[in-house]
C-alpha cells in the first residue's frame, strides 16, 4: 500500500475506534453506573485509545 493510503485508512480507522470507545465510556459514566461506577472503564478506555494512537503512529506515520 502507498504511504498516503495507509495514512488515510489508519486515520479513519483510529478515529472511528476512538469515537466509539469515547462514546461508550461517556454513556456508561453518565448512565446508571454514574461517574464513580464508570471510572474504571474510563481509565481502561483512555489507555486503549492511547495504545491505538501509538499503533497508528508506529504503523502509518513513522517512516521505517
MIZATOR-19624 format. One line per field, with one value per atom (N, C-alpha, C): residue number from 1; x, y, z; residue in one letter. Coordinates in Angstrom, 3 decimals. Atoms other than C-alpha are relative to their C-alpha. Layout:
<rs>
seq: (NUM; ...) .
xx: (X; ...) .
yy: (Y; ...) .
zz: (Z; ...) .
type: (A; ...) .
</rs>
This chain:
<rs>
seq: (1; 1; 1; 2; 2; 2; 3; 3; 3; 4; 4; 4; 5; 5; 5; 6; 6; 6; 7; 7; 7; 8; 8; 8; 9; 9; 9; 10; 10; 10; 11; 11; 11; 12; 12; 12; 13; 13; 13; 14; 14; 14; 15; 15; 15; 16; 16; 16; 17; 17; 17; 18; 18; 18; 19; 19; 19; 20; 20; 20; 21; 21; 21; 22; 22; 22; 23; 23; 23; 24; 24; 24; 25; 25; 25; 26; 26; 26; 27; 27; 27; 28; 28; 28; 29; 29; 29; 30; 30; 30; 31; 31; 31; 32; 32; 32; 33; 33; 33; 34; 34; 34; 35; 35; 35; 36; 36; 36; 37; 37; 37; 38; 38; 38; 39; 39; 39; 40; 40; 40; 41; 41; 41; 42; 42; 42; 43; 43; 43; 44; 44; 44; 45; 45; 45; 46; 46; 46; 47; 47; 47; 48; 48; 48; 49; 49; 49; 50; 50; 50; 51; 51; 51; 52; 52; 52; 53; 53; 53; 54; 54; 54; 55; 55; 55; 56; 56; 56; 57; 57; 57; 58; 58; 58; 59; 59; 59; 60; 60; 60; 61; 61; 61; 62; 62; 62; 63; 63; 63; 64; 64; 64) .
xx: (0.828; 0.000; 0.877; -0.779; 1.175; -0.110; -0.055; 2.019; -1.281; 1.204; -0.987; -1.227; 1.141; -3.460; 0.062; -0.145; -2.060; -0.333; 0.252; -2.193; -1.494; 1.429; -5.801; -0.824; 0.776; -7.173; 0.285; -0.351; -5.298; -0.633; 0.612; -6.559; -1.508; 1.448; -10.158; -0.319; 0.245; -10.000; 0.270; -0.326; -8.312; -1.014; 1.020; -10.768; -1.324; 1.244; -13.741; 0.102; -0.191; -12.319; -0.046; -0.030; -11.631; -1.378; 1.349; -15.084; -0.921; 0.846; -16.783; 0.315; -0.388; -14.799; -0.296; 0.321; -15.178; -1.484; 1.454; -18.933; -0.501; 0.383; -19.263; 0.367; -0.433; -17.284; -0.891; 0.885; -19.413; -1.373; 1.304; -22.588; -0.024; -0.056; -21.516; 0.120; -0.229; -20.348; -1.190; 1.127; -23.436; -1.303; 1.209; -25.927; -0.162; 0.335; -26.882; 1.198; -1.184; -23.322; 0.479; -0.479; -22.619; 1.493; -1.412; -19.196; 0.913; -0.915; -17.602; -0.123; 0.155; -19.044; 0.639; -0.583; -17.819; 1.465; -1.405; -14.403; 0.977; -0.943; -12.630; -0.033; 0.086; -13.941; 0.610; -0.557; -12.963; 1.528; -1.463; -9.377; 0.473; -0.353; -9.254; -0.168; 0.256; -10.750; 1.098; -1.075; -8.113; 1.292; -1.194; -5.331; -0.114; 0.199; -6.812; 0.118; -0.098; -7.169; 1.445; -1.415; -3.571; 0.795; -0.682; -2.397; -0.374; 0.426; -4.450; 0.714; -0.717; -2.875; 1.473; -1.391; 0.606; 0.157; -0.087; -0.067; -0.196; 0.186; -1.357; 1.294; -1.247; 1.800; 1.100; -1.059; 4.057; -0.172; 0.244; 2.418; -0.148; 0.373; 1.288; 0.829; -0.638; 3.135; 1.513; -1.451; 6.668; 0.592; -0.696; 8.975; 1.040; -0.917; 10.923; 1.226) .
yy: (-1.173; 0.000; 1.243; -1.237; 3.511; 0.701; -0.717; 5.855; 0.784; -0.813; 8.140; -0.855; 0.885; 5.247; -0.546; 0.483; 3.781; 1.089; -1.117; 7.197; 0.302; -0.314; 7.855; -1.089; 1.110; 4.412; -0.158; 0.083; 4.328; 1.110; -1.124; 7.777; -0.191; 0.227; 6.910; -1.114; 1.115; 3.580; 0.358; -0.415; 5.036; 1.008; -0.974; 7.927; -0.653; 0.717; 5.572; -0.771; 0.742; 3.413; 0.925; -0.936; 6.401; 0.611; -0.537; 7.853; -1.016; 1.036; 4.548; -0.220; 0.272; 3.884; 1.214; -1.207; 7.506; 0.152; -0.067; 7.465; -1.060; 1.067; 4.149; 0.371; -0.417; 5.498; 1.115; -1.084; 8.652; -0.540; 0.584; 6.603; -0.766; 0.757; 4.318; 0.951; -0.917; 7.224; 0.898; -0.898; 9.361; -0.765; 0.803; 6.499; -0.533; 0.642; 4.102; -0.134; 0.244; 3.458; 1.272; -1.244; 7.126; 0.179; -0.294; 8.746; -0.995; 0.871; 6.602; -1.451; 1.354; 3.389; -0.159; 0.051; 4.253; 0.363; -0.428; 5.466; -1.110; 1.037; 2.084; -0.212; 0.152; 1.725; 1.200; -1.207; 5.320; -0.062; 0.125; 4.649; -1.010; 1.006; 1.496; 0.567; -0.580; 3.398; 0.994; -0.955; 6.137; -0.737; 0.790; 3.537; -0.652; 0.639; 1.700; 1.020; -1.042; 4.946; 0.455; -0.341; 5.838; -1.053; 1.067; 2.444; 0.006; -0.071; 2.845; 1.142; -1.119; 6.251; -0.332; 0.391; 4.842; -0.975; 0.967; 1.936; 0.684; -0.763; 4.364; 0.724; -0.713; 6.443; -0.977; 0.966; 3.371; -0.656; 0.712; 1.688; 0.913; -0.821; 4.593; 1.276; -1.316; 7.805; -0.117; 0.104; 6.792; -0.678; 0.589; 6.127; -0.984; 1.041; 2.919; -0.081) .
zz: (0.000; 0.000; 0.000; 0.009; -0.638; 1.355; -1.278; 2.207; 0.269; -0.204; 1.677; 0.284; -0.247; 1.547; 1.421; -1.375; 4.779; 1.006; -0.902; 6.415; 0.085; 0.021; 5.344; 0.677; -0.568; 6.201; 1.489; -1.411; 9.504; 0.818; -0.722; 10.499; 0.142; -0.068; 9.645; 1.000; -0.912; 11.484; 1.452; -1.366; 14.551; 0.515; -0.399; 14.602; 0.350; -0.299; 14.456; 1.311; -1.242; 17.246; 1.210; -1.125; 19.500; 0.234; -0.144; 18.809; 0.672; -0.579; 19.628; 1.474; -1.388; 22.822; 0.887; -0.775; 23.968; 0.253; -0.175; 23.394; 0.959; -0.923; 25.192; 1.429; -1.328; 28.131; 0.553; -0.441; 28.281; 0.357; -0.256; 28.103; 1.320; -1.247; 30.936; 1.191; -1.120; 33.119; 0.288; -0.243; 32.634; 0.202; -0.146; 32.816; 1.402; -1.274; 35.569; 0.933; -0.838; 36.784; 0.688; -0.587; 37.478; -0.248; 0.263; 37.417; 0.681; -0.737; 40.114; -0.452; 0.523; 38.692; -1.365; 1.332; 35.216; -0.046; -0.036; 36.332; -0.404; 0.452; 35.961; -1.513; 1.447; 32.409; -0.711; 0.610; 31.650; -0.025; -0.059; 32.758; -1.046; 0.999; 30.617; -1.403; 1.315; 27.657; -0.387; 0.282; 27.935; -0.370; 0.317; 27.973; -1.382; 1.295; 24.971; -1.134; 1.033; 22.998; -0.178; 0.092; 23.815; -0.764; 0.733; 22.584; -1.474; 1.401; 19.394; -0.719; 0.605; 18.729; -0.213; 0.164; 19.322; -1.159; 1.090; 16.956; -1.353; 1.234; 14.298; -0.369; 0.261; 14.644; -0.427; 0.279; 14.616; -1.374; 1.254; 11.610; -1.210; 1.161; 9.430; -0.158; 0.096; 10.249; -0.045; -0.118; 11.223; -1.232; 1.147; 8.296; 0.504; -0.467; 8.716; -0.877) .
type: (X; X; X; X; X; X; X; X; X; X; X; X; X; X; X; X; X; X; X; X; X; X; X; X; X; X; X; X; X; X; X; X; X; X; X; X; X; X; X; X; X; X; X; X; X; X; X; X; X; X; X; X; X; X; X; X; X; X; X; X; X; X; X; X; X; X; X; X; X; X; X; X; X; X; X; X; X; X; X; X; X; X; X; X; X; X; X; X; X; X; X; X; X; X; X; X; X; X; X; X; X; X; X; X; X; X; X; X; X; X; X; X; X; X; X; X; X; X; X; X; X; X; X; X; X; X; X; X; X; X; X; X; X; X; X; X; X; X; X; X; X; X; X; X; X; X; X; X; X; X; X; X; X; X; X; X; X; X; X; X; X; X; X; X; X; X; X; X; X; X; X; X; X; X; X; X; X; X; X; X; X; X; X; X; X; X; X; X; X; X; X; X) .
</rs>
